[in-house]
């Protein structure tokens, strides 16, 4: 009786934990455990449920697909359920899959289509008459989020198919939206510069990007997509492999590395080849997908409640190495975030020598129960970023050092560190005199996407700071040639170039000046949005929290950080000096073509036929209006398209805010007067 009760408690615990991890992975895009650990918990629960059918639960994680639904998007029901794949890390289970297929097909010949398993976000694309009609995420497998406008920014996804290629009138194609390594590294570099949390891997970055409410953000991050399945009533081929070749001719991006296998040995050879070669691909892959090729045989084999019986995913094991922890050091970033870094004996991992690995934050150190002189296990996240994933506690002996505790004082300036509620990072609050923060802000200010003073660099900034020539960003505009040329004028040429670059930066547009200030969480896109909405630094400084929250793409965190920045006397003093120096503190409104919408706050909701949402945003701004992201009593009207969210419609009706349809809006403006298109 006790054993049964223990197993019942274990089932309840596993269900609760897996639901939580599903939420962290699919909704928050912030997984707490490795995929292999998640799969192990799922398998344990499946085994216990099979042993105890009397405790069956229709809402168990074993019979549902993880959900990435968001309240910010319209939900759409899939015509064909988007099931997840069963997966394994063991080749022996691939043989079991192969043997089961052989048995279920009663000896009939079959082929297996081998494909790379891309590590991104599943998407369903609906086409009618050759045009992209709708793009929907997997969601819970039955219902997903309509992300059509964001998908349209991905250049590898065709919006209109070429005539005469034989595509059916209506069909659905499925694939994976992902972020290439180059885009991922560029994005994390920008986020680090802006003091924003880094994405752990390209999958999280792609998912977070696709769920953005601002299509301009999506476009700027250069997502990609690979398509891997086609459905519909009139699909001409009965071979999955031939269908992939067919949709490739229609204009869809299909992996060059699909392969048709007729034997188990051939499948093993494909797995072994890509377990090594995947490291040279431009995108993240985490395994191989095996599918029975014949569509009639797929239908014969059928599906479970969660996954098709005719397919399985083999997931690669991350390369892991064991090494000795020597020390933990701490680095202070531009925003004051303090990052712990493990210093280790050099170890070869995924083709490179690793000596250091980020420990991310205090919570990670505590979870690892890390001690000095521990032997630790290191993996490369996505084959790129070294991270400590465990401790070899069996190897501990009398040489074990003290437990690693996160420092309490800044290693650079000695200030007592703080940690904000609901944040994992620890900060040095001394942004006035902490050297790495000061130098980091200056380096951000001169960067290419900010003031673009390319004649300066980090080493030069460090030199000027140490010599006492600069103490903040405004000091750059007080520099003189004689300060930089040296007593013997040996550096006269470079000094002139630097001063010329600083002088030239005074013509940098207002939105980039705003970005250059380094306000926490105000990246390039947000800075551009704020500049377009408020038009001047004075207006932005005077904006209330409520007014900031009206700006589309600006949430509570961004709004609070903007207000906090402008409440600092030090920041305001620097801003005054920059204004006196001649920097651009107002937006160029020369593109405005009319004042028809002057003073009006407008919410855009739904999908449109004449123009895209981004084009309508531009039209509103060019006619003097303001785009706002949420409905309030200050909203003048809603530009309402098809599939307007029911919650927005209800709120608009409750507040008595008019809904203006697309044609009426264009008629009101007399579209010929606009230049946005």
C-alpha atoms as one frame of an Amber mdcrd trajectory, in Angstrom:
protein
   0.000   0.000   0.000   2.831   2.385   0.853   4.573   1.694  -2.505   1.360
   2.431  -4.428   0.863   5.694  -2.555   4.479   6.668  -3.258   4.028   6.027
  -6.970   0.773   8.020  -6.999   2.568  10.928  -5.339   5.371  10.593  -7.883
   2.894  10.708 -10.779   1.280  13.858  -9.375   4.688  15.458  -8.867   5.882
  14.606 -12.387   2.710  15.956 -13.973   3.039  19.220 -12.078   6.742  19.572
 -12.907   6.315  18.747 -16.607   3.448  21.216 -16.965   5.697  23.855 -15.401
   8.629  23.006 -17.684   6.300  23.024 -20.705   5.222  26.544 -19.769   8.818
  27.707 -19.270   9.853  26.234 -22.641   6.922  27.117 -24.908   5.504  30.292
 -23.384   8.308  32.001 -21.462  11.031  30.762 -23.838  13.165  30.257 -20.752
  13.753  26.537 -20.045  15.169  25.583 -16.664  16.384  22.083 -17.547  18.115
  20.368 -20.443  16.045  18.604 -23.130  17.496  15.238 -22.113  16.402  15.764
 -18.487  12.906  16.790 -19.618  12.632  13.711 -21.828  13.750  11.476 -18.949
  11.028  12.895 -16.675   8.441  12.449 -19.435   9.487   8.839 -19.994   9.322
   8.104 -16.250   5.783   9.506 -16.111   4.719   7.515 -19.195   6.039   4.302
 -17.624   4.222   4.952 -14.340   0.952   5.793 -16.123   1.179   2.602 -18.149
   1.711   0.674 -14.922  -1.253   2.391 -13.232  -4.058   3.001 -15.789  -6.444
   3.591 -12.869  -4.784   6.994 -12.369  -5.194   8.143 -15.981  -5.663  11.888
 -16.580  -6.745  13.376 -19.914  -4.726  16.497 -19.115  -1.482  14.661 -18.383
   1.634  16.038 -20.120   2.015  12.641 -21.810  -1.147  13.138 -23.880  -0.768
  16.760 -24.879   1.662  18.869 -26.863   3.410  21.749 -25.067   1.734  25.105
 -25.751   3.206  28.352 -27.008  -0.108  30.238 -27.027   0.028  33.921 -26.209
  -2.828  36.212 -25.242  -1.333  38.864 -27.509  -2.332  37.024 -30.722  -5.546
  35.790 -32.315  -5.928  32.037 -31.856  -6.717  29.878 -34.891  -7.742  26.207
 -34.956  -5.593  23.909 -37.103  -7.388  22.019 -39.851  -4.915  19.175 -39.316
  -3.565  18.692 -35.750   0.117  19.601 -35.333   1.432  16.690 -33.315   4.825
  16.477 -31.665   7.302  13.692 -32.401   8.335  10.880 -30.114  12.073  11.132
 -29.552  15.055   9.139 -28.392  18.768   9.519 -27.689  19.418   5.808 -28.185
  20.122   4.047 -31.503  18.670   0.854 -30.034  15.301   2.602 -29.924  15.699
   3.548 -33.594  15.964  -0.177 -34.315  12.827  -0.779 -32.229  11.017   1.891
 -34.271  12.216   0.329 -37.532  11.197  -3.175 -36.438   7.765  -1.945 -35.286
   7.158  -0.311 -38.683   8.168  -3.549 -40.384   5.710  -5.498 -38.241   2.822
  -3.039 -38.536   3.169  -2.975 -42.332   3.205  -6.800 -42.313   6.420  -7.060
 -44.255   5.516  -4.575 -47.001   8.523  -2.710 -48.407   8.995   0.826 -47.077
  11.522   3.624 -47.189  12.499   6.136 -44.514  13.021   9.812 -45.302  15.893
  11.116 -43.162  15.926  14.852 -42.371  17.841  17.197 -40.114  15.879  18.254
 -37.029  16.081  22.051 -36.949  15.974  23.668 -33.514  13.390  26.420 -33.885
   9.659  27.104 -33.688   7.124  24.992 -35.614   4.912  26.904 -38.034   1.961
  26.131 -40.313   1.546  28.171 -43.506  -1.764  28.196 -45.371  -1.771  29.077
 -49.094  -4.783  29.768 -51.299  -4.494  30.509 -54.997  -0.745  30.780 -54.590
  -0.884  33.468 -51.868   0.124  33.171 -48.218  -3.140  33.538 -46.304  -2.230
  32.685 -42.744   0.699  31.588 -40.574  -0.052  29.847 -37.284   2.249  28.489
 -34.567   1.827  24.933 -33.295   0.310  26.165 -30.027  -1.240  23.217 -28.187
  -1.449  21.138 -31.375  -5.119  21.972 -31.969  -5.055  25.765 -31.720  -2.155
  28.129 -32.448  -1.339  31.840 -32.598  -1.850  33.775 -35.825   1.580  35.325
 -36.513   1.026  36.090 -40.194   2.353  39.649 -40.110   5.556  38.573 -38.399
   6.054  35.632 -40.765   5.799  37.990 -43.730   9.068  39.594 -42.608  10.979
  36.319 -43.187  12.373  36.589 -46.670  12.767  32.845 -47.243   8.977  32.354
 -46.955   7.226  33.120 -50.270   4.225  35.437 -50.078   3.109  34.721 -53.652
   3.953  31.561 -55.623   4.953  31.668 -59.263   2.222  30.656 -61.729   2.358
  27.439 -63.726   4.235  25.242 -61.225   1.360  22.882 -60.467   0.550  23.844
 -56.885  -3.008  23.064 -55.730  -5.527  25.826 -55.109  -5.382  25.320 -51.332
  -2.686  23.600 -49.285  -0.777  23.822 -46.048   2.990  23.604 -45.640   4.731
  23.136 -42.309   8.241  23.869 -41.190  10.541  25.418 -38.636  11.239  29.110
 -38.075  14.759  29.548 -36.766  17.489  32.062 -36.167  20.799  31.451 -37.998
  23.955  31.445 -35.884  25.153  34.733 -37.396  21.879  36.500 -36.505  21.893
  34.925 -33.034  25.410  36.104 -32.221  24.656  39.604 -33.544  21.458  39.798
 -31.478  23.135  38.693 -28.257  25.962  41.162 -28.812  23.377  43.948 -29.153
  21.464  42.765 -26.072  24.662  42.630 -24.033  25.485  46.171 -25.145  21.983
  47.303 -24.147  22.164  45.572 -20.776  19.392  43.126 -21.707  19.352  39.427
 -20.723  21.011  37.213 -23.333  19.099  34.477 -25.132  20.358  31.041 -24.121
  20.169  29.601 -27.643  18.847  30.337 -31.162  15.621  28.422 -30.495  14.638
  30.703 -27.617  15.684  33.737 -29.635  13.591  32.680 -32.655  10.550  31.913
 -30.505  10.790  35.161 -28.568  11.224  37.099 -31.809   8.291  35.493 -33.613
   6.024  36.299 -30.654   7.019  39.970 -30.726   4.122  42.402 -31.108   6.329
  44.606 -33.277   6.960  43.282 -36.794   9.858  45.724 -37.171  11.665  43.849
 -34.402  11.061  40.552 -36.218  12.363  41.940 -39.502  15.512  43.320 -37.880
  16.506  39.922 -36.479  16.659  38.133 -39.853  14.864  34.889 -39.088  14.931
  32.013 -41.559  12.655  29.025 -42.214  12.990  25.471 -43.511   9.853  23.676
 -44.670   9.413  19.937 -44.157   5.815  18.778 -44.736   2.878  19.548 -47.037
  -0.822  18.735 -46.507  -4.017  19.232 -48.485  -6.790  17.535 -50.421  -5.022
  17.678 -53.781  -1.366  16.947 -53.064  -0.206  15.176 -56.266   2.537  12.946
 -54.827   2.220   9.938 -52.515   5.882  10.128 -51.508   6.866  12.536 -48.717
  10.366  12.812 -50.210   8.968  13.704 -53.648   6.637  16.239 -52.027   9.621
  18.012 -50.486  11.342  18.180 -53.860   8.069  19.447 -55.332   7.512  22.287
 -52.858  11.141  23.255 -53.355  10.286  23.869 -57.024   7.276  25.922 -55.902
   9.655  28.290 -54.129   9.894  26.979 -50.574  13.180  26.578 -48.739  13.819
  22.878 -48.156  16.965  21.419 -46.652  19.502  20.153 -49.167  20.298  17.327
 -46.777  17.206  15.113 -46.963  17.950  11.485 -47.768  15.861   8.426 -48.649
  16.999   5.273 -46.803  16.080   1.669 -47.509  17.878   0.028 -44.597  18.641
   0.470 -40.916  22.374   0.596 -41.615  21.797   3.427 -44.057  19.880   5.338
 -41.370  22.712   4.818 -38.867  25.234   6.122 -41.414  23.127   9.281 -41.912
  22.944   9.841 -38.136  26.689   9.351 -37.649  27.543  11.685 -40.523  25.433
  14.581 -39.227  26.404  14.092 -35.593  29.747  15.552 -36.690  28.959  17.665
 -39.749  26.099  19.607 -38.106  28.682  21.819 -36.418  29.437  23.393 -39.798
  25.825  24.280 -40.622  24.682  27.939 -40.491  21.716  27.026 -38.280  21.146
  25.043 -35.085  20.150  21.385 -35.357  19.558  19.071 -32.436  18.869  15.749
 -34.110  17.522  13.713 -37.023  13.876  13.155 -37.984  12.927   9.796 -39.539
   9.620   9.517 -41.429   8.007   6.662 -43.323   8.058   8.026 -46.870   4.833
   6.635 -48.379   1.802   8.744 -47.425  -0.584   5.785 -47.692   1.623   3.866
 -45.268   1.688   6.891 -42.955  -2.113   6.833 -42.902  -2.121   3.088 -42.286
   0.257   3.451 -39.308  -1.769   6.296 -37.786  -1.024   8.364 -34.674  -1.352
   8.336 -30.909  -2.993  11.245 -29.073   0.373  13.008 -29.014   2.554  11.861
 -31.912   2.492  10.069 -35.286   3.485   6.374 -35.263   5.231   6.745 -38.614
   7.927   9.182 -37.433  10.517   9.540 -34.685  13.220  12.040 -33.755  16.720
  10.966 -32.824  18.280  13.713 -30.696  22.024  14.278 -30.553  23.697  14.229
 -27.180  25.513  17.465 -26.375  29.274  16.946 -26.247  30.335  16.987 -22.624
  33.734  17.212 -20.957  34.908  16.926 -17.342  37.433  19.384 -15.985  38.728
  21.011 -12.818  37.241  24.251 -11.452  40.073  26.581 -10.448  38.291  29.806
  -9.580  35.205  31.961 -10.064  35.750  35.554 -11.175  33.187  38.331 -11.659
  32.755  40.741 -14.567  30.834  44.031 -14.456  28.936  45.078 -17.576  27.784
  48.446 -18.888  24.483  48.301 -16.993  26.154  47.177 -13.778  25.129  43.537
 -14.190  27.672  41.293 -12.457  28.320  37.979 -14.221  30.146  35.075 -12.549
  32.641  33.258 -14.789  34.169  29.855 -14.027  37.916  29.541 -14.609  38.864
  25.924 -15.391  41.701  23.701 -16.473  41.736  23.858 -20.304  39.592  21.140
 -21.903  38.886  20.268 -25.561  35.164  20.564 -26.339  33.476  20.435 -29.753
  36.749  21.194 -31.495  37.882  24.170 -29.395  39.814  24.596 -26.151  37.616
  25.902 -23.340  39.109  27.638 -20.292  36.153  29.691 -19.083  32.405  29.221
 -18.858  29.658  31.595 -17.792  27.805  30.708 -14.596  25.145  33.290 -15.513
  23.906  34.298 -12.058  23.693  33.530  -8.343  20.811  31.066  -8.734  22.814
  28.845 -11.092  25.713  28.688  -8.627  23.339  27.659  -5.841  21.579  25.056
  -7.972  24.921  23.455  -8.867  26.062  23.397  -5.204  29.416  24.520  -6.589
  32.638  24.308  -4.529  36.162  25.461  -5.333  38.292  22.543  -6.622  35.194
  20.708  -7.812  35.316  18.625 -10.973  32.614  19.979 -13.266  30.883  18.871
 -16.462  30.968  21.394 -19.293  28.812  21.453 -22.420  28.530  23.890 -25.278
  25.029  25.307 -25.501  24.087  24.936 -29.154  27.712  23.975 -29.852  28.723
  27.596 -29.211  28.482  28.814 -25.620  30.373  26.869 -22.906  28.317  26.285
 -19.774  28.699  24.185 -16.631  25.819  21.714 -16.479  26.782  19.618 -13.465
  29.252  18.685 -10.751  30.995  15.333 -10.337  30.175  15.013  -6.636  31.535
  11.447  -6.515  35.008  12.861  -7.174  34.983  15.086  -4.093  37.724  14.393
  -1.519  39.736  16.137   1.191  41.006  18.712  -1.337  37.483  20.099  -1.828
  37.427  23.839  -1.231  34.812  26.146   0.220  31.339  26.460  -1.226  31.146
  29.151  -3.908  29.114  32.112  -2.665  28.181  35.013  -4.896  30.099  38.155
  -3.975  28.332  40.933  -2.078  30.520  43.866  -3.188  31.404  45.116  -6.670
  34.845  43.783  -7.678  35.594  47.080  -9.413  34.392  49.799  -7.021  33.499
  47.998  -3.794  29.848  49.126  -3.761  27.350  46.768  -2.083  25.567  44.770
  -4.812  21.782  44.645  -5.174  19.272  42.313  -6.783  15.912  43.525  -8.080
  12.680  41.551  -7.506  11.892  38.984 -10.221  15.344  39.356 -11.812  18.075
  36.733 -11.841  20.916  39.212 -12.324  22.825  40.996  -9.563  23.833  44.638
 -10.077  26.316  47.220  -8.917  24.125  50.323  -8.387  27.081  52.724  -8.582
  26.561  53.865 -12.155  28.156  57.245 -11.354  31.746  56.149 -10.577  32.067
  52.397 -11.256  34.749  52.323 -14.026  33.445  49.408 -16.174  29.983  50.969
 -16.242  31.283  54.390 -17.213  33.590  53.045 -19.922  30.899  50.637 -21.115
  28.398  53.466 -21.559  30.931  55.518 -23.521  31.767  52.518 -25.740  28.056
  52.009 -26.393  27.631  55.720 -27.162  30.311  55.703 -29.890  29.223  52.356
 -31.439  28.183  52.108 -35.077  24.433  51.806 -34.425  24.556  54.742 -31.990
  26.689  57.855 -32.675  28.991  55.956 -35.057  32.244  57.654 -34.040  34.339
  54.995 -35.759  37.611  56.800 -35.186  37.324  55.805 -31.518  37.436  52.312
 -30.046  37.395  50.541 -26.664  41.165  50.738 -26.215  41.184  54.474 -26.963
  38.258  55.071 -24.594  40.093  53.146 -21.876  43.220  55.242 -22.450  41.321
  58.553 -22.340  39.476  57.482 -19.200  42.664  56.469 -17.400  44.292  59.795
 -18.385  41.322  61.711 -16.960  40.301  63.187 -20.324  36.769  61.766 -20.210
  34.485  60.794 -17.348  31.162  60.512 -19.213  29.741  60.646 -22.739  29.386
  64.451 -22.744  33.125  64.857 -22.136  33.760  63.579 -25.680  32.516  66.905
 -27.045  35.038  68.846 -24.933  38.070  67.028 -26.345  40.563  69.143 -28.318
  43.197  68.161 -30.837  45.971  69.290 -28.488  44.583  66.946 -25.764  45.015
  63.957 -28.052  48.018  64.724 -30.265  50.673  64.224 -27.575  53.279  66.702
 -26.354  55.406  66.066 -29.443  52.383  66.052 -31.821  53.226  62.534 -33.008
  49.538  61.617 -32.929  48.339  64.772 -34.692  46.840  62.964 -37.694  44.840
  60.494 -35.614  43.789  63.290 -33.226  42.340  65.283 -36.111  40.482  62.222
 -37.370  38.975  61.594 -33.930  37.829  65.202 -33.499  36.355  65.177 -37.015
  34.424  61.981 -36.167  33.110  63.510 -32.950  32.066  66.683 -34.787  30.345
  64.658 -37.528  28.338  62.746 -34.909  26.454  65.927 -34.044  24.279  65.348
 -37.126  23.280  61.827 -35.994  19.428  61.525 -36.086  17.454  61.876 -32.874
  16.419  58.189 -32.628  20.065  57.099 -32.647  20.997  59.746 -30.089  18.254
  58.317 -27.874  19.609  54.794 -28.378  23.146  56.024 -27.661  22.144  57.240
 -24.186  22.105  53.618 -23.085  18.743  53.645 -21.289  18.217  50.117 -20.056
  16.039  47.984 -22.367  15.849  50.775 -24.990  17.360  49.098 -28.023  17.472
  50.409 -31.581  13.883  49.516 -32.457  12.395  50.888 -29.219  14.441  54.091
 -29.581  13.128  54.556 -33.110   9.559  53.937 -31.927   9.860  56.417 -29.047
  11.430  59.043 -31.313   8.629  58.693 -33.857   5.975  58.939 -31.143   7.297
  61.831 -29.024   9.358  63.698 -31.683  11.692  65.356 -29.148  13.792  64.678
 -26.067  11.820  67.289 -24.123   8.525  65.535 -24.874   9.953  62.162 -23.948
  11.360  63.538 -20.700   7.953  64.988 -19.801   6.034  61.786 -20.643   4.213
  60.067 -17.803   4.324  56.333 -17.251   0.787  56.056 -18.639   1.759  57.969
 -21.793   4.800  55.759 -22.330   2.658  52.635 -22.017   0.461  53.912 -24.847
   3.370  53.510 -27.274   3.139  50.281 -29.248   5.941  47.913 -28.290   6.617
  49.633 -24.948   5.740  47.570 -21.887   5.907  48.209 -18.155   9.615  47.380
 -17.805  10.737  49.662 -20.628   8.463  52.487 -19.503   9.713  52.317 -15.912
  13.360  52.337 -17.012  12.797  55.372 -19.260  11.141  57.273 -16.408  13.906
  56.240 -14.009  16.634  57.430 -16.401  15.070  60.889 -16.724  14.650  61.190
 -12.955  18.423  61.045 -12.409  20.013  64.510 -11.885  23.305  63.151 -13.240
  21.644  61.980 -16.464  19.809  65.288 -16.902  23.045  67.217 -16.417  24.742
  65.078 -19.102  21.737  65.559 -21.388  21.956  69.348 -20.994  25.644  69.265
 -21.932  24.913  67.125 -25.005  22.219  69.594 -26.044  24.622  72.507 -25.688
  27.188  70.531 -27.712  24.717  70.511 -30.608  23.360  66.951 -30.756  20.001
  66.323 -32.453  17.292  66.359 -29.784  14.271  66.468 -32.114  13.036  64.117
 -34.824  12.999  65.002 -38.497   9.324  65.365 -39.382   9.965  66.490 -42.958
   8.336  63.275 -44.280   4.988  64.214 -42.733   2.566  64.734 -45.610  -0.519
  65.994 -43.777  -2.022  66.824 -40.375  -5.230  64.851 -40.930  -4.485  62.623
 -37.926  -2.726  65.209 -35.769  -3.260  64.579 -32.068  -5.026  61.245 -32.649
  -3.985  58.031 -30.906  -4.799  54.998 -33.058  -4.713  51.262 -32.355  -4.234
  48.845 -35.269  -5.818  45.399 -34.886  -6.443  42.494 -37.270  -5.224  41.683
 -40.773  -5.606  43.827 -43.906  -5.777  43.471 -47.689  -4.654  46.845 -49.068
  -1.533  47.396 -46.954   0.410  45.589 -44.238   0.272  46.628 -40.577   3.748
  48.152 -40.836   2.672  50.195 -43.846  -0.380  51.448 -41.985   1.810  52.467
 -39.053   3.912  54.549 -41.460   0.772  56.110 -43.022  -0.545  57.081 -39.580
   2.745  58.735 -38.597   3.078  60.529 -41.954  -0.335  62.061 -41.386   0.495
  63.267 -37.887  -1.078  60.452 -35.861   0.357  58.254 -33.124   0.389  54.452
 -33.106  -0.500  53.064 -29.686  -0.353  49.428 -28.635  -3.257  49.151 -26.205
  -6.789  50.503 -25.952  -7.609  53.136 -23.345 -10.052  55.984 -22.914  -7.487
  58.177 -24.717  -7.680  56.070 -27.913  -9.432  58.007 -30.706 -10.300  55.024
 -32.925  -9.235  51.529 -33.915  -8.152  50.701 -37.456  -9.936  47.339 -37.528
  -9.068  44.577 -39.972 -10.174  40.955 -40.273  -9.671  38.625 -37.283  -9.592
  41.469 -34.795  -8.926  40.096 -31.323 -12.162  39.550 -29.364 -10.710  41.073
 -26.188  -9.842  44.304 -28.008 -13.289  44.455 -29.600 -14.974  43.985 -26.218
 -12.838  46.671 -24.577 -13.465  49.110 -27.444 -17.213  48.611 -27.160 -17.081
  49.101 -23.392 -15.191  52.410 -23.778 -17.251  53.548 -26.765 -14.246  53.754
 -29.081 -15.184  53.673 -32.792 -13.903  50.955 -35.141 -12.812  52.220 -38.547
 -12.606  49.687 -41.363  -9.721  49.702 -43.841 -11.582  51.281 -46.792 -13.155
  53.983 -44.627  -9.758  54.842 -43.148  -8.164  55.220 -46.582 -11.099  57.245
 -47.851 -10.784  59.568 -44.844  -7.124  60.178 -45.677  -7.502  60.379 -49.436
  -4.777  57.747 -49.960  -3.177  59.527 -52.901  -1.741  62.051 -50.441   0.325
  59.446 -48.607   3.880  58.519 -49.543   4.353  55.497 -47.302   3.722  52.965
 -50.032
